[in-house]
Amino acid sequence: MYELLRKNKLVSFPPKTDSLAIVDSTISSITNLHFGVDIYPTRGEKAVAHLYFLIKNHPFTDGNKRTASIAFMTVSTLNGFIPEFKNFGLDELAVFIERIPSSEDHQRWIKVIANDLQLYEYPDSDYQEENHDRELDYK
């Protein structure tokens, strides 16, 4: 996604040498079980966790909020739901997340944000039938 932003001149700098490793680690921490527990059990929490950690882990020199926003919308779409922003836009949410102090409980914030978003299933029943059992492949 970052390379797509760079190709379209929406970010200025090439990825840092460790950017891919940071992104892979971030995705693994969101999707893997921790001592048998799924820390982000809902699709909405997983999507918000992508947004949150791609912003907070700052893997790129430029465009972290843009990349995180695209990842959030992509994960949402691939999981068959549409987030509806009633009281704020995605840009405002990204800036809000960026300003959350690192001392705050990230799991609590992810749950609060996921609960505040209205997540609607795709109305297209064919989409649901074709994709409801599919696991999201991050590779």
Protein Blocks (a to p, Z undefined) as FASTA:
>chain_A
ZZmmmmnopafbdcdfklmmmmmmmmmmmmpceehiafblbfklmmmmmmmmmmmnopaf
ghklmmmmmmmmmmmmmnopacddfkbcfklmmmmmmmpcfkbcfklmmmmmmmmpccdd
dfblklmmmmmmpccdfZZ
